[in-house]
Amino acid sequence: MSNIHFQEKFEQRHNGPSAAEAKEMLEVLGVSSLDQLIEQTVPSQIRAARPLQLPTALSETAYLKRVRQIAEKNKVFKSYIGQGYADIILPGVIQRNVFENPGWYTQYTPYQAEIAQGRLQALLNFQTMVIDMTGMEIANASLLDEATAAAEAMFMLFAARKNKAANVFLVSDNIFPQTLDVLKTRALPFGVELRIAALSEAELTADVFATFVQYPAADGAIVDYKAFAAAAHANNIAVCAAVDLMSLALLTPPGEWGADVVVGNSQRFGVPMGFGGPHAAFFATKDAYKRNIPGRIIGVTIDSAGNYALRMALQTREQHIRRDKASSNICTAQALLAIMASFYAVYHGPQGIKNIASRIHDLTVLLDSALQELGYNQLNKAYFDTLRFDLGAEVAGLKSEALNNELNFFYDGATVGISLDETTTYEDIQTIVKVFAKVKAKNAADVDLAEIAANLGTAIPAELARTSSYLTHEIFNKYRSEHEMLRYIKSLEAKDLSLCHSMIPLGSCTMKLNATAEMTPVTWAEFGGIHPFAPVDQTSGFMQLIGELNDWLSEITGFAKMSFQSNSGAQGEYAGLMVIRAYHESRGDSHRNICLIPASAHGTNPASASMAGLKVVVVKCDERGNIDVADLKAKAEEHAANLNSLMVTYPSTHGVFEEPIIEICQIIHANGGQVYMDGANMNAQVGLTSPGHIGADVCHLNLHKTFCIPHGGGGPGMGPIGVAKHLVPFLPNHAVIEVSGEQGITAVSAAPFGSASILVISHAYIAMMGGEGLTNATKIAILNANYIKARLEAHYPVLYAGNNGRCAHEMILDCRAFKNVGVEVADLAKRLMDYGFHAPTVSFPVAGTLMVEPTESESKAEIDRFCDALIAIRAEVAAVEAGEVDPANNVLKNAPHTAAVVTADEWDNAYSRQLAAYPLPYLKLNKFWPSVGRVNDSQGDRTLICSCPSIEEYA
Ligand SMILES: *Cc1c(COP(=O)(O)O)cnc(C)c1O
């Protein structure tokens, strides 16, 4: 036999257990094959009728070759389109050590603060940067994009308005079309009226609660809003501004002219355009609104030793606590991209940022003068980086000449917009001048650029020139050399536990492998360097990639079509519910407003339902954790006239394939409702069953869970939705790029395909696994979970299981009884850090429990190590139960133990330092040290500090 045709299978790299290990694990479970386990686990009535029909799996090498060919179909023209997206120079030290580094991109959201101080610091730097640049008092640690940030601002100001009769959001007519589109979508369910007007003519009537302006405006003009803001405030009207962060290096920040909320995109701080994303939006406001801010906020506190420590602040505002009363449904945001933008500010510092902004502005003034000299009419008197020319009949000629030279401008009727960025050079200006000269049949050489440059003025009005300083904190002034920068990045990375260290067994979050081959294409210029509004004939690579992904995910979900607009699971929920709303409306059923949600649902479900204007009715679960079908039926029938939908997670958040799921869907349909399936647990379905097969109408997929996009420490993500045929016409459209039909709802995101550049990760995963590989992955995810269950159930009661005693891909460990001796589930979570592990999901969906999800990517060895740790910890709890140790002073209560504590000269604990830090032998070989002791949550919320404190302030 020759080995000529031997091919490596990616599947064997993606899945943790080897065939031999899988066999051992099956023996522990007492089954003879994987298929026997699956038969015991997945109800036969929901099993797919046929195997997945997907292209044959490619090896990593073959895939990279193929995706290179796809990438080359994208044409990377020089982009001057602007509209909120700018080309950038990503410093290599940030690209290689953050963007392309699993030590940063495989981290989880920093709920376990003690092993997340690095990214918490980077996110605090982000907040500080935003506060400084905008001149506001408080900022969050990122939102999904500028348009949704604007919508969040509208909603926050609407909810906080004093005059409850006011329902008008007065919007300038000079804002980005994609922002307006998303505002329309969000305004609809709340009866907010968008009044679009030229602000110079707008009346500040009593029905207006807030107003929205853009600075600089969409066409590039700089308007002084000071008098307008004062007039608005005199009428109790709040002012929200969308801004360009880079321009604020030169312009008076909105905080100084009276804005109450400032939103925008930090993309141009070193994050590639990526055909729309991902990048981090920001949200800054006044202290007075601190309890109303959407999204996550990082705050300063102290740890158990009284030292500086960081954690997520004011979490009681968030959807996982407040559910349908939450201020927003944000869960996954854009942490990794916010971290990159903050490092860009750290790398350049205030002078560097000012130099970049000044060069952009000077080149813009140069171009303006040169083109005016050629006889062109420029419309913006005051501007930062954007010019607008009225070309009249010459526009067609210019467009074709520009395309000949591979230049993209922004065309609007007879005008052309040109936005410069930090990549623009003097030579680029020469090229543009040549193109414009040719259209007038003039000689570019007649324009003496050098002479204009020698006498350059400014187009920023003196009264709007920035005088205040920014980025004054030493963090932004210390790391100028690459060595210093590299070491700063690495010092923060070293504080954080990621998938580089150990499994992160978070139930519902599916922390699986993010393979290098999947990540590699993300930073290619052919994907990163494309503007989301680039002409379609330049984006055929993306169209092919998205088209294939659409076909594959439709096959996997059993649905007719996907929409790739939503940037997170929660945003997918919202999009799906708005699609259902449009469907009901099209049938004259606009009164349907009741949404049934089981008590065990993720917090985003009720929060999204309430954002979509629905009334949430909670459905009970029975003592076995399953949806109480009788209660569901009773409530569906009671509300039949107004039933809108059911939101259901499958397998349930309790980690069980509920048998009656088909009947549940039928009950909802019989009463006029639609079934929304939360696809967060899709990792237990792929290839075995599907939402479409079960009978759901819509579902979102968390591509950052099931389909390998890394979590990035709390984002990015992608939450595309799949829908059955009858809902296809209502999928979201977009104001600039048509992506749906005329019945399509208005946009849910700024970009037509959301965070398009990371779709390649999921594309790669499916292409390299193939149908059989994906199905095997699902089976192994179920095997791994049941193996953990088998190993741990003698030590921890496992809440809920299916009829044959099997769990799905995750399980809940009940820790509530430990409370009797004062041991909280949080103590176990913190103690796991001493053992080198990140805690499973704490207190969701059941308070006082741990939810464990190993995924298919963990090997038996890693799973055994994790089980050994949990078994050892159980023995530590038993010692408390037996009264052998002090209930207030023991390894659990004092966890996690830092190196500083363990090596201190003083040690007055009743247990040994060995036991504190090295409780199991494997730790001798590989020890991860938490960088701070247990953080103090209440202290941090009492005295809220959300920007980098000065050394003196902190001491
Ligand atoms: C993760 C998750 C969500 C929210 O997804 P995001 O992408 O974080 O917005 C919703 N439902 C369930 C069950 C989840 O696990």
The ligand as a Gaussian input file, in Angstrom:
#p B3LYP/6-31G(d) Opt

LIG

0 1
 C      -24.322000      33.232000      25.162000
 C      -25.788000      33.114000      25.213000
 C      -26.616000      34.150000      24.745000
 C      -26.102000      35.520000      24.352000
 O      -25.197000      35.544000      23.328000
 P      -24.236000      36.792000      23.122000
 O      -23.529000      36.504000      21.882000
 O      -23.334000      36.854000      24.303000
 O      -25.066000      38.014000      23.043000
 C      -27.971000      33.923000      24.713000
 N      -28.502000      32.768000      25.156000
 C      -27.742000      31.765000      25.655000
 C      -28.384000      30.508000      26.147000
 C      -26.353000      31.912000      25.711000
 O      -25.594000      30.940000      26.221000

